[in-house]
């Protein structure tokens, strides 16, 4: 099955930093979740922990192309 998992760290309008996660089957809308963090360093550390967990489960770093949902 062709799946995607996208993560990004972004600031919000209230001074928090968010780890944005989006996942699903390629070609579908998928699901999204965001987790708040007080500092960008904490959000980046959470992103790295999540990236490591996904790599252990078989996900590989890919490139975003025009056929993938954003």
C-alpha positions as CSV (number, residue, x, y, z in Angstrom):
1,X,0.0,0.0,0.0
2,X,1.3,3.5,-0.9
3,X,1.2,5.8,2.1
4,X,2.7,9.1,3.1
5,X,3.6,10.7,6.4
6,X,4.5,14.3,6.5
7,X,5.9,16.3,9.4
8,X,6.7,20.0,9.9
9,X,7.4,22.4,12.8
10,X,5.5,25.7,12.5
11,X,4.8,28.7,14.7
12,X,1.2,29.7,15.4
13,X,-0.3,33.1,16.1
14,X,-0.2,32.7,19.9
15,X,3.6,32.2,20.3
16,X,3.4,28.4,20.5
17,X,5.3,26.0,18.2
18,X,3.4,23.1,16.6
19,X,4.6,19.8,15.3
20,X,2.2,19.3,12.3
21,X,1.7,15.7,11.2
22,X,-0.2,14.6,8.2
23,X,-0.6,11.0,7.0
24,X,-2.7,8.8,4.8
25,X,-2.9,6.9,1.6
26,X,-1.3,8.6,-1.4
27,X,-4.1,10.2,-3.4
28,X,-6.4,10.6,-0.4
29,X,-7.1,13.6,1.9
30,X,-5.6,11.8,4.9
31,X,-5.6,12.9,8.5
32,X,-3.8,15.7,10.4
33,X,-2.8,16.3,13.9
34,X,-0.8,19.1,15.6
35,X,0.9,19.1,18.9
36,X,1.8,22.3,20.8
37,X,5.3,23.0,22.2
38,X,6.5,26.1,24.1
39,X,9.9,26.3,22.2
40,X,11.0,25.4,18.6
41,X,13.7,23.2,20.1
42,X,11.2,21.0,21.9
43,X,9.1,20.8,18.7
44,X,12.2,19.8,16.7
45,X,13.1,17.2,19.2
46,X,9.6,15.7,19.0
47,X,9.9,15.7,15.2
48,X,13.1,13.7,15.4
49,X,11.7,11.2,17.8
50,X,8.7,10.7,15.6
51,X,10.9,10.5,12.5
52,X,13.0,7.7,14.1
53,X,9.9,5.8,15.1
54,X,8.5,6.0,11.5
55,X,11.9,4.9,10.0
56,X,11.9,1.8,12.3
57,X,8.4,1.0,10.9
58,X,9.7,1.1,7.4
59,X,9.0,4.6,6.2
60,X,11.7,6.1,4.1
61,X,12.5,9.8,3.4
62,X,11.0,10.8,0.1
63,X,10.5,13.8,-2.0
64,X,7.3,15.8,-2.4
65,X,6.0,15.7,-6.0
66,X,3.0,17.1,-7.6
67,X,0.9,13.9,-7.2
68,X,1.1,13.8,-3.4
69,X,-1.4,15.6,-1.3
70,X,-0.2,18.7,0.6
